Protein backbone atom coordinates (compact mmCIF):
# COMPACT_ATOMS: atom_id res chain seq x y z
CA UNK A 1 0.00 0.00 0.00
CA UNK A 2 1.37 3.38 -0.93
CA UNK A 3 2.66 5.71 1.73
CA UNK A 4 1.04 9.00 2.55
CA UNK A 5 3.74 11.18 0.93
CA UNK A 6 4.54 8.91 -2.03
CA UNK A 7 4.74 11.10 -5.15
CA UNK A 8 3.50 8.30 -7.38
CA UNK A 9 0.96 6.17 -5.48
CA UNK A 10 -0.04 4.28 -8.64
CA UNK A 11 3.45 2.76 -9.07
CA UNK A 12 4.97 1.41 -5.83
CA UNK A 13 8.26 0.61 -7.61
CA UNK A 14 8.75 4.17 -8.90
CA UNK A 15 11.37 5.23 -6.25
CA UNK A 16 13.43 2.09 -6.94
CA UNK A 17 13.38 2.67 -10.70
CA UNK A 18 14.50 6.26 -10.26
CA UNK A 19 17.38 5.23 -8.03
CA UNK A 20 18.56 2.60 -10.49
CA UNK A 21 18.38 5.09 -13.36
CA UNK A 22 20.57 7.56 -11.44
CA UNK A 23 23.27 4.98 -10.72
CA UNK A 24 23.69 3.81 -14.31
CA UNK A 25 27.07 4.67 -15.84
CA UNK A 26 27.80 5.82 -19.34
CA UNK A 27 28.29 2.97 -21.85
CA UNK A 28 31.47 4.45 -23.38
CA UNK A 29 34.19 4.86 -20.79
CA UNK A 30 36.96 5.60 -23.30
CA UNK A 31 35.50 8.86 -24.63
CA UNK A 32 37.96 11.75 -24.63
CA UNK A 33 37.20 15.37 -23.96
CA UNK A 34 37.64 17.47 -27.08
CA UNK A 35 38.68 21.13 -26.95
CA UNK A 36 37.52 23.84 -29.26
CA UNK A 37 40.00 25.00 -31.88
CA UNK A 38 41.97 27.96 -30.65
CA UNK A 39 41.49 31.15 -32.64
CA UNK A 40 44.54 33.02 -33.80
CA UNK A 41 44.36 36.80 -33.28
CA UNK A 42 44.19 38.70 -36.55
CA UNK A 43 44.78 42.30 -37.47
CA UNK A 44 41.07 42.70 -38.19
CA UNK A 45 40.21 41.90 -34.56
CA UNK A 46 42.69 44.36 -33.12
CA UNK A 47 42.22 47.16 -35.65
CA UNK A 48 41.96 50.61 -34.13
CA UNK A 49 40.33 53.75 -35.45
CA UNK A 50 42.65 55.91 -37.44
CA UNK A 51 42.57 59.69 -37.05
CA UNK A 52 40.07 60.17 -39.88
CA UNK A 53 37.58 57.70 -38.39
CA UNK A 54 37.99 59.13 -34.91
CA UNK A 55 37.40 62.67 -36.16
CA UNK A 56 34.15 61.62 -37.81
CA UNK A 57 32.73 60.79 -34.37
CA UNK A 58 33.82 64.01 -32.74
CA UNK A 59 32.98 67.66 -33.37
CA UNK A 60 34.60 70.69 -31.75
CA UNK A 61 32.51 72.87 -29.50
CA UNK A 62 33.72 76.15 -28.17
CA UNK A 63 30.80 76.75 -25.82
CA UNK A 64 29.70 79.94 -27.56
CA UNK A 65 26.79 80.80 -29.83
CA UNK A 66 28.81 81.72 -32.90
CA UNK A 67 27.17 81.33 -36.32
CA UNK A 68 28.32 78.30 -38.29
CA UNK A 69 28.31 80.19 -41.57
CA UNK A 70 30.84 82.68 -40.28
CA UNK A 71 33.81 80.73 -41.59
CA UNK A 72 36.27 83.64 -41.62
CA UNK A 73 36.24 84.15 -37.86
CA UNK A 74 36.55 80.61 -36.45
CA UNK A 75 36.71 82.03 -32.97
CA UNK A 76 38.44 80.11 -30.21
CA UNK A 77 37.15 79.23 -26.77
CA UNK A 78 38.22 82.63 -25.39
CA UNK A 79 35.48 84.39 -27.37
CA UNK A 80 33.47 84.79 -24.19
CA UNK A 81 36.31 86.17 -22.07
CA UNK A 82 36.55 89.89 -21.51
CA UNK A 83 40.10 90.92 -22.36
CA UNK A 84 41.78 94.25 -21.69
CA UNK A 85 44.85 93.52 -23.79
CA UNK A 86 45.67 96.09 -26.44
CA UNK A 87 45.06 95.05 -30.04
CA UNK A 88 47.93 95.32 -32.52
CA UNK A 89 47.95 98.32 -34.90
CA UNK A 90 45.07 99.94 -33.02
CA UNK A 91 46.30 100.36 -29.47
CA UNK A 92 42.88 100.10 -27.83
CA UNK A 93 41.79 97.36 -25.41
CA UNK A 94 39.99 94.41 -26.95
CA UNK A 95 36.89 94.75 -24.76
CA UNK A 96 36.41 98.33 -25.96
CA UNK A 97 36.83 97.42 -29.63
CA UNK A 98 34.26 94.62 -29.50
CA UNK A 99 31.68 96.94 -27.88
CA UNK A 100 32.11 100.01 -30.11
CA UNK A 101 30.42 98.56 -33.25
CA UNK A 102 27.15 98.10 -31.36
CA UNK A 103 26.81 101.69 -30.14
CA UNK A 104 23.71 103.43 -31.56
CA UNK A 105 23.36 106.76 -33.42
CA UNK A 106 25.78 105.82 -36.27
CA UNK A 107 28.71 105.63 -33.81
CA UNK A 108 28.81 101.86 -34.14
CA UNK A 109 28.45 102.01 -37.91
CA UNK A 110 31.55 104.20 -38.26
CA UNK A 111 33.45 102.20 -35.63
CA UNK A 112 32.67 98.93 -37.43
CA UNK A 113 34.00 100.25 -40.73
CA UNK A 114 37.19 101.63 -39.16
CA UNK A 115 37.89 98.42 -37.25
CA UNK A 116 37.49 96.29 -40.36
CA UNK A 117 39.87 98.64 -42.20
CA UNK A 118 42.62 98.68 -39.56
CA UNK A 119 42.30 95.56 -37.38
CA UNK A 120 44.38 92.66 -38.80
CA UNK A 121 42.81 89.38 -39.85
CA UNK A 122 44.51 87.61 -36.95
CA UNK A 123 42.20 89.46 -34.54
CA UNK A 124 39.21 87.30 -35.46
CA UNK A 125 37.18 88.15 -32.35
CA UNK A 126 37.38 91.91 -32.88
CA UNK A 127 36.70 91.62 -36.62
CA UNK A 128 33.69 89.40 -36.00
CA UNK A 129 32.02 91.94 -33.71
CA UNK A 130 32.98 94.78 -36.06
CA UNK A 131 31.39 93.03 -39.02
CA UNK A 132 28.32 91.95 -37.06
CA UNK A 133 27.77 95.41 -35.57
CA UNK A 134 28.16 97.01 -38.98
CA UNK A 135 25.72 94.51 -40.49
CA UNK A 136 23.18 95.27 -37.76
CA UNK A 137 23.47 99.02 -38.41
CA UNK A 138 23.03 98.49 -42.15
CA UNK A 139 19.90 96.41 -41.54
CA UNK A 140 18.46 99.00 -39.16
CA UNK A 141 19.23 101.83 -41.58
CA UNK A 142 17.56 99.95 -44.44
CA UNK A 143 14.37 99.29 -42.47
CA UNK A 144 14.09 102.85 -41.14
CA UNK A 145 14.53 104.18 -44.68
CA UNK A 146 11.70 101.97 -45.93
CA UNK A 147 9.44 102.94 -43.04
CA UNK A 148 10.25 106.61 -43.61
CA UNK A 149 9.24 106.31 -47.26
CA UNK A 150 5.99 104.59 -46.37
CA UNK A 151 5.40 107.29 -43.76
CA UNK A 152 4.65 109.73 -46.56
CA UNK A 153 1.55 107.65 -47.32
CA UNK A 154 0.23 106.70 -43.89
CA UNK A 155 0.80 107.93 -40.34
CA UNK A 156 0.98 104.37 -39.03
CA UNK A 157 4.37 103.94 -40.72
CA UNK A 158 5.71 106.98 -38.85
CA UNK A 159 4.55 105.49 -35.55
CA UNK A 160 6.06 102.14 -36.46
CA UNK A 161 9.33 103.81 -37.44
CA UNK A 162 9.53 105.63 -34.10
CA UNK A 163 8.88 102.44 -32.13
CA UNK A 164 11.41 100.54 -34.25
CA UNK A 165 14.12 103.13 -33.61
CA UNK A 166 13.54 103.05 -29.85
CA UNK A 167 13.62 99.24 -29.75
CA UNK A 168 16.76 98.95 -31.90
CA UNK A 169 18.54 101.64 -29.87
CA UNK A 170 17.91 99.73 -26.65
CA UNK A 171 18.93 96.49 -28.35
CA UNK A 172 22.22 97.95 -29.59
CA UNK A 173 23.05 99.27 -26.11
CA UNK A 174 22.42 95.82 -24.63
CA UNK A 175 24.65 94.22 -27.28
CA UNK A 176 27.42 96.74 -26.58
CA UNK A 177 27.32 96.05 -22.84
CA UNK A 178 27.31 92.28 -23.35
CA UNK A 179 30.25 92.45 -25.77
CA UNK A 180 32.18 94.71 -23.37
CA UNK A 181 31.57 92.20 -20.55
CA UNK A 182 32.85 89.36 -22.73
CA UNK A 183 29.48 87.66 -23.18
CA UNK A 184 28.63 86.13 -26.58
CA UNK A 185 26.58 88.29 -28.96
CA UNK A 186 25.01 86.61 -31.98
CA UNK A 187 22.59 88.29 -34.39
CA UNK A 188 21.52 85.35 -36.52
CA UNK A 189 19.52 87.43 -39.03
CA UNK A 190 22.69 89.15 -40.31
CA UNK A 191 25.00 86.12 -40.43
CA UNK A 192 25.47 86.20 -44.20
CA UNK A 193 26.05 89.95 -44.31
CA UNK A 194 28.50 89.67 -41.40
CA UNK A 195 30.62 87.12 -43.24
CA UNK A 196 30.46 89.12 -46.47
CA UNK A 197 31.60 92.33 -44.80
CA UNK A 198 34.54 90.68 -43.07
CA UNK A 199 35.61 89.08 -46.34
CA UNK A 200 35.23 92.16 -48.55
CA UNK A 201 36.56 94.84 -46.19
CA UNK A 202 40.22 93.93 -45.86
CA UNK A 203 42.62 95.60 -43.41
CA UNK A 204 44.83 98.35 -44.82
CA UNK A 205 48.59 98.15 -44.47
C-alpha positions as CSV (number, residue, x, y, z in Angstrom):
1,X,0.0,0.0,0.0
2,X,1.4,3.4,-0.9
3,X,2.7,5.7,1.7
4,X,1.0,9.0,2.6
5,X,3.7,11.2,0.9
6,X,4.5,8.9,-2.0
7,X,4.7,11.1,-5.2
8,X,3.5,8.3,-7.4
9,X,1.0,6.2,-5.5
10,X,0.0,4.3,-8.6
11,X,3.5,2.8,-9.1
12,X,5.0,1.4,-5.8
13,X,8.3,0.6,-7.6
14,X,8.7,4.2,-8.9
15,X,11.4,5.2,-6.3
16,X,13.4,2.1,-6.9
17,X,13.4,2.7,-10.7
18,X,14.5,6.3,-10.3
19,X,17.4,5.2,-8.0
20,X,18.6,2.6,-10.5
21,X,18.4,5.1,-13.4
22,X,20.6,7.6,-11.4
23,X,23.3,5.0,-10.7
24,X,23.7,3.8,-14.3
25,X,27.1,4.7,-15.8
26,X,27.8,5.8,-19.3
27,X,28.3,3.0,-21.9
28,X,31.5,4.5,-23.4
29,X,34.2,4.9,-20.8
30,X,37.0,5.6,-23.3
31,X,35.5,8.9,-24.6
32,X,38.0,11.7,-24.6
33,X,37.2,15.4,-24.0
34,X,37.6,17.5,-27.1
35,X,38.7,21.1,-27.0
36,X,37.5,23.8,-29.3
37,X,40.0,25.0,-31.9
38,X,42.0,28.0,-30.7
39,X,41.5,31.2,-32.6
40,X,44.5,33.0,-33.8
41,X,44.4,36.8,-33.3
42,X,44.2,38.7,-36.5
43,X,44.8,42.3,-37.5
44,X,41.1,42.7,-38.2
45,X,40.2,41.9,-34.6
46,X,42.7,44.4,-33.1
47,X,42.2,47.2,-35.7
48,X,42.0,50.6,-34.1
49,X,40.3,53.8,-35.4
50,X,42.7,55.9,-37.4
51,X,42.6,59.7,-37.0
52,X,40.1,60.2,-39.9
53,X,37.6,57.7,-38.4
54,X,38.0,59.1,-34.9
55,X,37.4,62.7,-36.2
56,X,34.2,61.6,-37.8
57,X,32.7,60.8,-34.4
58,X,33.8,64.0,-32.7
59,X,33.0,67.7,-33.4
60,X,34.6,70.7,-31.7
61,X,32.5,72.9,-29.5
62,X,33.7,76.2,-28.2
63,X,30.8,76.8,-25.8
64,X,29.7,79.9,-27.6
65,X,26.8,80.8,-29.8
66,X,28.8,81.7,-32.9
67,X,27.2,81.3,-36.3
68,X,28.3,78.3,-38.3
69,X,28.3,80.2,-41.6
70,X,30.8,82.7,-40.3
71,X,33.8,80.7,-41.6
72,X,36.3,83.6,-41.6
73,X,36.2,84.1,-37.9
74,X,36.6,80.6,-36.4
75,X,36.7,82.0,-33.0
76,X,38.4,80.1,-30.2
77,X,37.1,79.2,-26.8
78,X,38.2,82.6,-25.4
79,X,35.5,84.4,-27.4
80,X,33.5,84.8,-24.2
81,X,36.3,86.2,-22.1
82,X,36.6,89.9,-21.5
83,X,40.1,90.9,-22.4
84,X,41.8,94.2,-21.7
85,X,44.8,93.5,-23.8
86,X,45.7,96.1,-26.4
87,X,45.1,95.1,-30.0
88,X,47.9,95.3,-32.5
89,X,48.0,98.3,-34.9
90,X,45.1,99.9,-33.0
91,X,46.3,100.4,-29.5
92,X,42.9,100.1,-27.8
93,X,41.8,97.4,-25.4
94,X,40.0,94.4,-27.0
95,X,36.9,94.7,-24.8
96,X,36.4,98.3,-26.0
97,X,36.8,97.4,-29.6
98,X,34.3,94.6,-29.5
99,X,31.7,96.9,-27.9
100,X,32.1,100.0,-30.1
101,X,30.4,98.6,-33.3
102,X,27.1,98.1,-31.4
103,X,26.8,101.7,-30.1
104,X,23.7,103.4,-31.6
105,X,23.4,106.8,-33.4
106,X,25.8,105.8,-36.3
107,X,28.7,105.6,-33.8
108,X,28.8,101.9,-34.1
109,X,28.5,102.0,-37.9
110,X,31.5,104.2,-38.3
111,X,33.5,102.2,-35.6
112,X,32.7,98.9,-37.4
113,X,34.0,100.3,-40.7
114,X,37.2,101.6,-39.2
115,X,37.9,98.4,-37.3
116,X,37.5,96.3,-40.4
117,X,39.9,98.6,-42.2
118,X,42.6,98.7,-39.6
119,X,42.3,95.6,-37.4
120,X,44.4,92.7,-38.8
121,X,42.8,89.4,-39.8
122,X,44.5,87.6,-36.9
123,X,42.2,89.5,-34.5
124,X,39.2,87.3,-35.5
125,X,37.2,88.2,-32.4
126,X,37.4,91.9,-32.9
127,X,36.7,91.6,-36.6
128,X,33.7,89.4,-36.0
129,X,32.0,91.9,-33.7
130,X,33.0,94.8,-36.1
131,X,31.4,93.0,-39.0
132,X,28.3,91.9,-37.1
133,X,27.8,95.4,-35.6
134,X,28.2,97.0,-39.0
135,X,25.7,94.5,-40.5
136,X,23.2,95.3,-37.8
137,X,23.5,99.0,-38.4
138,X,23.0,98.5,-42.2
139,X,19.9,96.4,-41.5
140,X,18.5,99.0,-39.2
141,X,19.2,101.8,-41.6
142,X,17.6,99.9,-44.4
143,X,14.4,99.3,-42.5
144,X,14.1,102.9,-41.1
145,X,14.5,104.2,-44.7
146,X,11.7,102.0,-45.9
147,X,9.4,102.9,-43.0
148,X,10.3,106.6,-43.6
149,X,9.2,106.3,-47.3
150,X,6.0,104.6,-46.4
151,X,5.4,107.3,-43.8
152,X,4.7,109.7,-46.6
153,X,1.6,107.6,-47.3
154,X,0.2,106.7,-43.9
155,X,0.8,107.9,-40.3
156,X,1.0,104.4,-39.0
157,X,4.4,103.9,-40.7
158,X,5.7,107.0,-38.8
159,X,4.5,105.5,-35.6
160,X,6.1,102.1,-36.5
161,X,9.3,103.8,-37.4
162,X,9.5,105.6,-34.1
163,X,8.9,102.4,-32.1
164,X,11.4,100.5,-34.2
165,X,14.1,103.1,-33.6
166,X,13.5,103.1,-29.8
167,X,13.6,99.2,-29.8
168,X,16.8,99.0,-31.9
169,X,18.5,101.6,-29.9
170,X,17.9,99.7,-26.6
171,X,18.9,96.5,-28.3
172,X,22.2,98.0,-29.6
173,X,23.1,99.3,-26.1
174,X,22.4,95.8,-24.6
175,X,24.6,94.2,-27.3
176,X,27.4,96.7,-26.6
177,X,27.3,96.1,-22.8
178,X,27.3,92.3,-23.4
179,X,30.3,92.5,-25.8
180,X,32.2,94.7,-23.4
181,X,31.6,92.2,-20.6
182,X,32.9,89.4,-22.7
183,X,29.5,87.7,-23.2
184,X,28.6,86.1,-26.6
185,X,26.6,88.3,-29.0
186,X,25.0,86.6,-32.0
187,X,22.6,88.3,-34.4
188,X,21.5,85.4,-36.5
189,X,19.5,87.4,-39.0
190,X,22.7,89.2,-40.3
191,X,25.0,86.1,-40.4
192,X,25.5,86.2,-44.2
193,X,26.0,89.9,-44.3
194,X,28.5,89.7,-41.4
195,X,30.6,87.1,-43.2
196,X,30.5,89.1,-46.5
197,X,31.6,92.3,-44.8
198,X,34.5,90.7,-43.1
199,X,35.6,89.1,-46.3
200,X,35.2,92.2,-48.5
201,X,36.6,94.8,-46.2
202,X,40.2,93.9,-45.9
203,X,42.6,95.6,-43.4
204,X,44.8,98.3,-44.8
205,X,48.6,98.2,-44.5
